[in-house]
Amino acid sequence: MVKIKKIEKGEKTKVDEVKEEKASPRYEREETAPANSILKKNVNLFFMVFVMIILIIGVIYVLLYQSTLKGITVGAKQSNQDLTSCSAQLENTQNNLDAAWTRLNQSEKDVKTYDQIYEKKEGELQETSEELDETKQSLVDATTRLTTTENLYNEAKSKSDELQDKLTSAQEEIADQKAEINRLEKKITCLKGKTDSEEGDC
C-alpha cells in the first residue's frame, strides 16, 4: 500500500514550492530572457535591413541626383551658350534695327527734301509752262506777222517786177527814141550843109 503522508498545516509541499518558484521574479526573468533575446535580435536585424535600405536609397538618390545635376549642368551650360548666342543675335538685331531706323529717318528727311524740291520744280514747271504758252502764242503771232509780211513782200515783189518790166520797156523805148533823135539830129546836121539837090544824100 502506498502510504500517504499527512500534510500538516503550514507545511509546504513540492507543488507549492514549484508554484512559489514560478511566481518568484527570478523565474520570471529566466522565463522571459529567451523571448527578449529573440525580440532584440529581430529588432537589430530589422534595424540593419532598414539602414541598408536607407543606404541603398541614399546611394540611388545620390546617383540620380548626380546624373540629374549633370544633365541640368549640361542643359544650363547649353542654355547659357544659347542665351549668349541669343544675346549676341539680339544685339546684332538691335544694331540692325538702329541702323534701319537711322536710314528710315534719313529717308524721311530725303523724302521731305525731295518733296520740297518737287514742289519747287513743280512751281518752276508751272511758270515754264505758262512762259511756254506765252512763247507759243508769241510764235503764233510772229508766224501770222511773218505770213502777212511774206504776202506783202510777194505782193511788193510782184509790183516791183511789174515796175521793172515797165522800166525796162520804158528804157528800151527811151533808147529807141534817143537813137531816133540822134538819127534825126545827124540828118538835120547833114541837111544844113547840103543844098536841096543834095538832100537825098542825107
C-alpha positions as MATLAB code, in Angstrom:
seq = 'MVKIKKIEKGEKTKVDEVKEEKASPRYEREETAPANSILKKNVNLFFMVFVMIILIIGVIYVLLYQSTLKGITVGAKQSNQDLTSCSAQLENTQNNLDAAWTRLNQSEKDVKTYDQIYEKKEGELQETSEELDETKQSLVDATTRLTTTENLYNEAKSKSDELQDKLTSAQEEIADQKAEINRLEKKITCLKGKTDSEEGDC';
ca = [
       0.000    0.000    0.000;
       1.061    3.455   -0.764;
       1.454    5.445    2.246;
       0.032    8.934    2.054;
       1.970   11.338    4.023;
      -0.177   13.578    6.052;
       0.341   17.214    5.284;
       0.292   19.242    8.279;
      -0.969   22.764    8.325;
       1.660   25.228    7.373;
       3.913   22.604    5.733;
       4.912   23.297    2.112;
       4.577   20.644   -0.478;
       6.590   20.205   -3.681;
       3.740   21.681   -5.668;
       3.734   24.748   -3.510;
       7.456   25.099   -3.892;
       7.189   24.881   -7.659;
       4.395   27.444   -7.659;
       6.391   29.740   -5.468;
       9.430   29.316   -7.645;
       7.416   30.166  -10.782;
       5.902   33.145   -9.026;
       9.311   34.488   -7.987;
      10.939   37.362  -10.047;
      13.961   35.212  -10.790;
      11.786   32.596  -12.540;
      10.067   35.339  -14.488;
      13.462   36.744  -15.609;
      14.681   33.294  -16.596;
      11.434   32.568  -18.474;
      11.282   35.955  -20.364;
      15.019   36.097  -21.127;
      14.871   33.914  -24.297;
      11.881   35.869  -25.638;
      13.621   39.197  -25.039;
      16.756   37.918  -26.761;
      14.832   36.814  -29.872;
      12.961   40.095  -29.985;
      16.195   42.036  -29.622;
      17.760   40.026  -32.462;
      14.718   40.664  -34.649;
      14.845   44.373  -33.859;
      18.556   44.519  -34.636;
      18.034   42.639  -37.905;
      15.137   44.874  -38.870;
      17.195   47.938  -37.993;
      20.121   46.684  -40.104;
      17.814   45.939  -43.038;
      16.220   49.348  -42.627;
      19.629   51.030  -42.507;
      20.754   49.086  -45.601;
      17.583   50.077  -47.429;
      18.129   53.690  -46.399;
      21.758   53.483  -47.581;
      20.737   51.911  -50.900;
      18.042   54.530  -51.371;
      20.578   57.232  -50.478;
      23.122   55.845  -52.964;
      20.456   55.602  -55.666;
      19.285   59.110  -54.830;
      22.868   60.433  -54.954;
      23.475   58.718  -58.295;
      20.206   60.022  -59.678;
      20.954   63.450  -58.257;
      24.429   63.459  -59.807;
      23.031   62.275  -63.130;
      20.238   64.821  -62.993;
      22.637   67.506  -61.802;
      25.000   66.623  -64.644;
      22.126   66.828  -67.104;
      20.995   70.078  -65.545;
      24.574   71.388  -65.661;
      24.919   70.409  -69.308;
      21.494   71.878  -70.029;
      22.365   75.018  -68.093;
      25.657   75.294  -69.978;
      23.858   74.800  -73.282;
      21.175   77.235  -72.173;
      23.890   79.706  -71.213;
      25.509   79.274  -74.621;
      22.122   79.635  -76.284;
      21.431   82.672  -74.140;
      24.801   84.163  -75.095;
      24.115   83.431  -78.758;
      20.614   84.866  -78.448;
      22.033   87.908  -76.678;
      24.566   88.392  -79.481;
      21.852   87.932  -82.089;
      19.609   90.308  -80.163;
      22.390   92.884  -80.003;
      23.065   92.401  -83.718;
      19.359   92.709  -84.434;
      19.193   95.818  -82.258;
      22.146   97.303  -84.141;
      20.486   96.455  -87.447;
      17.245   97.954  -86.146;
      19.055  101.121  -85.069;
      20.762  101.312  -88.457;
      17.440  100.733  -90.219;
      15.815  103.384  -88.013;
      18.620  105.802  -88.856;
      18.209  105.032  -92.548;
      14.449  105.475  -92.176;
      14.911  108.868  -90.543;
      17.375  109.827  -93.267;
      14.935  108.549  -95.879;
      12.166  110.646  -94.311;
      14.462  113.685  -94.435;
      15.330  112.855  -98.039;
      11.640  112.447  -98.861;
      10.890  115.836  -97.291;
      13.793  117.343  -99.223;
      12.584  115.697 -102.420;
       9.065  116.946 -101.703;
      10.392  120.469 -101.308;
      12.446  120.105 -104.484;
       9.423  118.619 -106.249;
       7.194  121.475 -105.121;
       9.843  123.967 -106.208;
      10.325  122.240 -109.561;
       6.567  121.936 -109.950;
       6.244  125.680 -109.427;
       9.089  126.303 -111.849;
       7.479  123.889 -114.294;
       4.192  125.736 -113.952;
       5.962  129.019 -114.622;
       7.850  127.452 -117.521;
       4.602  126.030 -118.877;
       2.996  129.452 -118.683;
       6.047  131.007 -120.325;
       5.938  128.280 -122.949;
       2.280  129.014 -123.612;
       3.141  132.692 -123.927;
       6.042  131.826 -126.206;
       3.778  129.612 -128.300;
       1.271  132.445 -128.571;
       4.074  134.835 -129.447;
       5.306  132.340 -132.027;
       1.820  132.054 -133.476;
       1.587  135.853 -133.603;
       5.054  136.069 -135.139;
       4.134  133.379 -137.658;
       0.995  135.318 -138.529;
       3.006  138.517 -138.896;
       5.603  136.679 -140.946;
       2.915  135.273 -143.210;
       1.440  138.737 -143.603;
       4.895  140.151 -144.268;
       5.614  137.419 -146.801;
       2.337  138.162 -148.525;
       3.171  141.866 -148.548;
       6.681  141.065 -149.768;
       5.365  138.826 -152.513;
       2.858  141.483 -153.463;
       5.542  144.172 -153.413;
       7.915  141.936 -155.353;
       5.232  141.305 -157.912;
       4.665  145.042 -158.220;
       8.415  145.583 -158.334;
       8.775  143.036 -161.105;
       5.929  144.687 -162.948;
       7.519  148.094 -162.486;
      10.866  146.662 -163.515;
       9.304  145.331 -166.671;
       7.706  148.713 -167.298;
      11.043  150.395 -166.547;
      12.858  148.093 -168.916;
      10.272  148.729 -171.582;
      10.477  152.453 -170.925;
      14.268  152.341 -171.061;
      14.128  150.456 -174.332;
      11.627  152.961 -175.622;
      13.813  155.823 -174.430;
      16.817  154.201 -176.067;
      14.870  153.860 -179.303;
      13.752  157.457 -179.020;
      17.326  158.590 -178.305;
      18.545  156.663 -181.302;
      15.821  158.254 -183.407;
      16.713  161.655 -182.018;
      20.384  161.073 -182.814;
      19.480  159.936 -186.299;
      17.314  162.963 -186.775;
      20.000  165.270 -185.371;
      22.535  163.785 -187.731;
      20.130  164.168 -190.607;
      19.424  167.760 -189.608;
      23.112  168.429 -189.419;
      23.625  166.811 -192.785;
      20.767  168.730 -194.308;
      22.114  172.013 -193.012;
      25.225  171.674 -195.103;
      23.502  170.431 -198.225;
      21.549  172.060 -200.957;
      18.146  170.962 -201.984;
      19.553  168.840 -204.717;
      21.922  167.186 -202.280;
      19.349  166.440 -199.580;
      18.837  162.962 -200.991;
      22.363  162.062 -199.915;
      21.452  162.628 -196.255;
];
